[in-house]
Amino acid sequence: SSKMSLRSISACSLCHRFLVVKLRGMSTAAKLQPHTDFLKGEPHRKHPGVTNLKTLRLPEKLQVAARSIIHRAQIKGLDVKAQNLVDFLWSRKRKVEDGALRQKALNLERELWNVDEQLLEERIQKKVLSELRRTTYHWKQLKFDEELGVIYMAARLAGGYAAVRRALNEIKKRDESFCPESLLDFGSGLGTVAWASHSCWPDSLKEMVCVDSSGPMNTLAERFSCQVWFCLTSVQFDLVVSAFTLSELPRAVDREDAVFTLWRKTNRYLVLVENGTKEGHQILMEARDTLLNKQEKTVHDFRPASTFAPCPHEMMCPKLNTDPVLPCNFQQRYHTLSLPGVRPHRDHVDSGLDSGLDWARLIAPVLPRTRHVHCRMCCSDGQLQHVVVTPRKHGRDVYRCARSSDWGDQVPVVQIRDGDEQSGSEEP
């Protein structure tokens, strides 16, 4: 469909969430438990909390097709234009809400009256408007034509695929019984979500429905994706994904409506992915708060939601209380398309909501030292903790698991009330 309207999906059966959100109480694979047998025979480097993937590469068919399209487009200065687009997307902010803009204008007007009561009202209004233009972020909706679509492909295809695969891997590893048959991708763009989902569940996926408002992007996606899946029709889908799309909706109320509607469309998991910037993190926290704490004016869905990953709790994100506010994000390494002027490897940082295991989530790279390792974690009590893991204090297994873990993984170290760490195994 070329119309990016969720309401049209609900009304029309022919139209073809890291925040990972699931139905509360839905049976999944057993949660990780801090017991002595948590390894279950696996080596430490493959302990149950490892969800990071090695350096990802696009599927071969997708690489070949994308290179062919980019080559035929013959866009001059493609590497520069692609980097400029990446810089623009990563620096992008949400549109300032009308109410916030009016309040800012009133505050500026009061300040000017207090400074000089002799100023004429007309001059004050001009100064207010000038200051608003200078200090307010000017949000513009992205409008893709064929050339910008190809530039976006060169800039973001591999990174977007890696970010989505990283989020989906949380579900695949932690809920082995989940074999989705149907997928809805809202804001499908180049079809990266469909490719990533097919890579995770190639044998079970039978229906993939992609919705995007951009005709040129739909055309590009069809040129290298039509051989991977076929489309049927569904009222609900096992898996609903929206990647880098909520940030394209201009108002908070639009994002809230979209999240509610996407939740109604899933019968298992909702996956939301955004850039790992402060803006992307806050957009996902808005969505998380919407699903966990808000209610639609007209209730269409009484099913309670719970976060599945990466958050190990359902309290307010502790990173929102830091000064300055820092984003919660995760890193996934990937191979870029082999194009002139493009580095062969990059790290894509994405902000993801996917509800938590009982273990803590690493929110920064681990720092291995002699006989100890520094772990910065978000814990199940909703607090950020800096834990120094040692074999004497936490046990050999937990220590070796922590040493083998990476940013975004979970580790069998939890905090108890008196502030001492409780490990997943006894001291040797």
C-alpha positions in Angstrom: 0.0 0.0 0.0 1.3 3.5 -0.8 -0.9 5.1 2.0 0.8 5.2 5.3 -2.5 5.0 7.3 -3.0 2.6 10.1 -6.7 3.3 10.2 -6.9 2.2 6.6 -5.3 -1.2 7.6 -8.0 -1.7 10.2 -10.8 -0.9 7.7 -9.4 -2.7 4.7 -8.4 -6.4 4.7 -6.5 -6.2 1.4 -3.7 -4.0 2.7 -0.5 -5.6 2.7 6.9 -3.5 18.0 14.7 -2.0 20.6 11.2 -1.4 22.2 10.0 -5.0 22.1 6.6 -5.2 23.7 4.6 -8.4 24.4 1.3 -9.3 25.9 1.5 -9.4 29.7 1.4 -13.0 30.9 2.1 -14.4 27.5 4.1 -17.6 27.8 7.7 -17.4 26.6 10.8 -19.3 27.1 11.9 -19.6 30.7 13.4 -16.5 32.1 17.1 -16.4 32.9 17.5 -17.3 36.6 20.5 -16.6 38.7 21.2 -20.2 39.7 24.3 -22.3 39.6 23.1 -24.2 36.5 22.3 -21.1 34.5 24.9 -22.0 31.8 23.2 -25.3 31.1 26.4 -26.7 29.6 27.1 -23.7 27.3 30.5 -22.1 27.3 30.8 -18.7 29.1 31.1 -16.8 25.8 27.7 -18.1 24.8 25.9 -17.7 28.1 22.1 -17.1 28.0 22.4 -13.4 28.3 24.4 -12.9 25.1 22.1 -11.4 22.5 24.6 -9.3 20.5 25.4 -10.5 17.0 28.7 -10.7 15.3 29.4 -8.3 12.4 26.3 -8.5 10.3 26.2 -8.6 6.5 23.3 -8.0 4.2 21.8 -11.1 2.6 23.7 -11.8 -0.7 20.6 -11.3 -2.9 19.9 -7.9 -1.3 23.5 -6.8 -1.6 23.6 -7.6 -5.3 20.3 -6.0 -6.1 21.1 -2.8 -4.1 24.5 -2.4 -5.7 22.9 -2.8 -9.1 20.2 -0.2 -8.4 22.8 2.3 -7.1 25.2 1.6 -10.0 22.4 2.3 -12.6 21.3 5.5 -10.8 24.7 7.1 -11.5 24.4 9.8 -8.8 27.3 12.2 -8.8 29.0 12.6 -5.4 27.0 9.8 -3.9 29.3 9.2 -1.0 29.1 12.9 0.1 25.4 13.0 -0.3 25.0 9.7 1.7 27.1 11.1 4.5 25.2 14.4 4.6 21.9 12.4 4.8 23.3 10.3 7.7 24.4 13.5 9.5 21.0 15.1 9.0 19.1 12.0 10.3 21.3 11.7 13.4 21.0 15.4 14.3 17.2 15.4 13.7 14.9 16.4 16.5 11.2 16.2 17.1 9.0 18.9 15.9 8.2 21.5 18.6 4.6 21.1 19.7 2.3 24.1 19.1 1.6 24.5 22.9 5.3 24.6 23.8 6.0 27.1 21.0 3.2 29.4 22.3 4.5 29.2 25.9 8.0 30.0 24.7 6.7 33.1 22.8 4.8 34.3 26.0 7.9 33.8 28.1 10.0 35.8 25.6 7.4 38.6 25.5 7.3 38.9 29.3 11.1 39.1 29.4 11.2 41.9 26.9 8.5 43.9 28.7 10.5 43.5 32.0 13.7 44.7 30.3 12.1 47.8 28.6 8.5 48.8 29.3 8.8 51.6 26.7 9.1 49.2 23.8 6.1 49.3 21.5 4.0 46.1 21.2 4.8 45.8 17.5 8.6 45.9 18.2 8.2 43.3 20.9 6.3 41.0 18.6 9.0 41.4 15.9 11.7 40.6 18.4 9.8 37.6 19.7 9.3 36.2 16.2 13.0 36.8 15.4 14.1 35.0 18.5 11.8 32.1 17.8 13.1 31.7 14.3 16.7 31.7 15.6 16.2 29.3 18.5 13.5 26.9 17.4 14.3 23.7 15.5 12.7 23.8 12.1 11.3 20.3 11.5 10.7 19.2 7.9 9.1 16.0 6.7 11.3 13.9 4.5 9.9 13.7 1.0 11.6 11.0 -1.1 12.0 11.1 -4.8 13.9 8.3 -6.7 17.3 9.9 -6.2 16.9 10.5 -2.5 15.6 7.0 -2.1 18.8 5.7 -3.7 21.0 7.9 -1.5 19.0 6.6 1.5 19.7 3.1 0.3 23.5 3.7 0.2 23.5 5.5 3.5 21.1 3.4 5.6 20.2 0.0 4.1 23.0 -2.0 5.9 22.8 -0.1 9.2 19.0 -0.3 9.3 19.1 -4.0 8.6 21.6 -4.5 11.4 19.6 -2.5 13.9 16.4 -4.5 13.2 18.2 -7.9 13.2 19.7 -7.0 16.6 16.2 -6.3 18.1 14.6 -9.4 16.5 17.5 -11.5 17.8 16.3 -10.7 21.4 13.0 -12.5 20.6 14.6 -15.3 18.6 17.1 -16.2 21.4 14.8 -15.7 24.4 11.6 -17.1 23.0 12.5 -20.2 21.1 8.9 -21.2 20.7 8.0 -18.1 18.8 7.8 -18.9 15.1 5.8 -16.0 13.5 3.8 -16.7 10.4 2.7 -13.1 9.7 4.5 -9.7 9.8 3.3 -6.1 9.6 5.9 -3.5 8.8 4.7 0.1 9.3 6.8 2.6 7.5 8.5 -0.2 5.6 10.8 2.0 3.4 13.2 -0.2 1.5 11.8 -3.4 3.0 14.7 -3.9 5.5 12.4 -5.2 8.2 11.0 -7.9 5.9 14.5 -9.0 5.0 15.7 -9.1 8.6 12.6 -11.0 9.7 13.0 -13.5 6.9 16.6 -14.0 8.0 15.4 -14.9 11.5 12.4 -17.0 10.7 12.8 -18.2 7.1 10.7 -21.4 7.5 7.7 -20.0 9.4 7.0 -16.6 7.8 4.3 -16.9 5.2 2.8 -13.4 5.1 4.6 -10.0 5.1 2.5 -6.9 4.8 4.5 -3.6 4.2 3.0 -0.2 4.5 4.8 3.1 3.5 3.6 6.5 2.3 6.4 7.1 -0.2 5.7 5.9 -3.7 9.4 6.1 -4.8 10.5 4.1 -1.8 7.9 1.4 -2.4 9.1 1.2 -6.0 12.7 0.7 -4.9 11.7 -1.9 -2.3 9.7 -3.9 -4.9 12.8 -4.0 -7.2 14.7 -6.2 -4.8 12.2 -7.7 -2.4 9.4 -9.3 -4.3 11.2 -12.7 -4.6 11.5 -13.1 -0.8 7.8 -13.2 0.4 4.3 -13.3 -0.7 1.4 -11.3 0.8 -2.0 -12.5 2.1 -4.3 -10.6 4.4 -4.7 -10.6 8.2 -6.6 -8.7 10.9 -3.7 -9.2 13.4 -0.1 -10.2 12.9 2.3 -12.4 15.0 4.9 -9.7 14.7 4.5 -6.0 14.2 7.5 -3.8 13.5 8.0 -0.1 13.0 11.7 1.0 12.4 12.8 4.7 12.2 9.2 5.7 11.6 7.8 7.2 14.8 10.3 10.0 14.4 8.7 10.9 11.1 5.4 11.7 12.7 5.2 15.4 13.5 3.1 15.5 16.7 3.1 13.6 20.0 -0.6 12.8 19.5 0.2 11.3 16.1 2.9 9.0 17.6 0.5 8.0 20.4 -2.3 7.1 18.0 0.2 5.1 15.9 1.5 3.2 18.9 -2.0 2.3 20.1 -3.0 1.2 16.6 0.2 -0.9 16.1 -0.5 -2.6 19.4 -4.0 -3.5 18.3 -2.5 -5.1 15.2 -0.2 -7.6 17.0 -1.1 -10.8 18.7 2.4 -11.5 20.1 5.2 -8.9 19.8 5.5 -5.2 18.9 9.0 -4.0 18.0 9.9 -0.3 17.7 13.4 0.8 16.6 14.8 4.3 16.4 18.2 6.0 16.1 20.3 5.7 19.2 20.2 9.5 19.8 18.6 11.4 22.7 15.7 12.1 20.5 15.3 8.5 19.4 15.5 7.3 23.0 12.9 9.8 24.2 10.5 8.9 21.4 10.7 5.2 22.4 10.2 6.2 26.1 7.0 8.1 25.0 5.8 4.9 23.2 6.7 2.7 26.3 4.7 5.1 28.6 1.8 5.1 26.2 1.5 1.3 26.2 2.1 0.7 29.9 0.4 3.7 31.5 -2.1 5.3 29.2 -5.5 4.4 27.9 -7.2 5.3 24.7 -10.3 7.6 24.9 -12.2 4.9 23.2 -10.8 1.6 24.4 -10.3 -0.9 21.5 -7.9 -3.2 23.2 -8.0 -4.3 26.8 -4.9 -6.5 26.6 -2.2 -5.4 29.0 1.3 -4.8 27.6 4.7 -5.5 29.1 8.2 -4.7 27.9 10.2 -7.6 26.7 13.6 -5.9 26.0 15.9 -4.3 26.5 14.6 -2.8 29.7 14.9 -5.1 32.8 12.1 -3.2 34.5 9.0 -1.2 33.8 9.8 1.9 35.8 10.8 5.2 34.4 14.1 5.0 32.5 16.9 6.1 35.0 18.8 7.7 32.1 16.1 10.3 31.9 17.2 11.5 35.4 20.8 12.0 34.5 22.3 15.5 34.1 22.8 15.9 31.2 20.2 13.4 29.9 22.0 10.6 28.1 20.3 8.2 25.6 20.0 4.5 26.3 21.3 2.8 23.1 23.1 -0.3 21.9 25.7 -0.9 19.3 25.7 -3.4 16.4 28.6 -3.9 14.1 27.9 -4.5 10.4 29.4 -4.6 6.9 28.4 -1.7 4.7 27.6 -2.0 1.0 30.9 -2.1 -0.9 30.6 1.4 -2.5 33.3 3.9 -3.4 34.2 6.1 -0.4 32.3 4.0 2.1 34.1 2.4 5.0 33.8 -1.5 5.0 32.7 -1.7 8.7 30.6 0.6 10.8 28.9 0.5 14.2 25.3 1.3 14.2 23.9 2.6 17.5 20.2 2.0 17.9 17.8 2.8 20.7 15.5 -0.2 21.2 12.7 -1.3 23.4 12.2 -4.9 23.4 10.5 -6.6 28.7 13.3 -7.6 30.7 14.8 -10.8 31.9 15.7 -11.1 35.5 19.3 -10.2 34.8 20.8 -6.7 34.5 21.4 -5.2 31.0 24.8 -3.8 30.1 24.4 -0.2 29.0 28.0 0.4 28.1 31.0 -1.7 26.9 32.5 -3.8 29.7 36.0 -2.8 30.9 38.1 -5.9 31.6 40.9 -5.5 34.1 43.2 -7.9 35.9 41.0 -10.3 37.9 38.0 -8.0 37.7 35.7 -6.4 35.2 33.7 -3.1 35.3 30.1 -3.4 34.3 27.7 -0.5 34.0 24.2 -1.8 34.1 20.5 -1.1 34.2 19.0 -3.3 36.9 15.6 -4.8 37.6 15.1 -2.2 40.5 15.1 0.6 37.9 18.5 1.9 39.0 21.8 2.3 37.1 24.6 0.5 38.8 28.4 0.3 38.3 29.4 -3.2 39.5 32.9 -4.5 39.7 32.6 -8.2 39.1 35.4 -10.5 40.6 35.7 -14.3 40.7 36.0 -14.2 44.5 32.9 -12.0 45.1 30.6 -13.3 42.4 32.0 -16.7 41.5 34.1 -18.0 38.6 31.2 -18.6 36.2 29.6 -15.1 36.6 33.0 -13.4 36.4 33.8 -15.2 33.1 30.4 -14.5 31.7 30.7 -10.8 32.5 34.2 -10.8 30.9 32.8 -12.4 27.8 29.8 -10.0 27.5 29.4 -6.9 25.5 27.3 -3.7 25.4 23.6 -4.7 25.2 24.0 -8.2 26.7 22.5 -9.3 30.0 24.7 -10.6 32.8 23.8 -12.8 35.9 24.5 -10.1 38.4 21.6 -8.5 40.3 21.6 -6.0 43.1 20.0 -6.7 46.5 18.7 -4.1 49.0 21.8 -3.9 51.2 23.8 -2.8 48.1 25.8 -6.0 47.8 25.8 -7.9 44.6 24.1 -11.3 44.4 25.6 -13.5 41.8 24.3 -16.3 39.6 26.6 -18.9 41.2 28.3 -19.7 44.5 31.8 -18.7 45.2 34.2 -21.5 44.3 
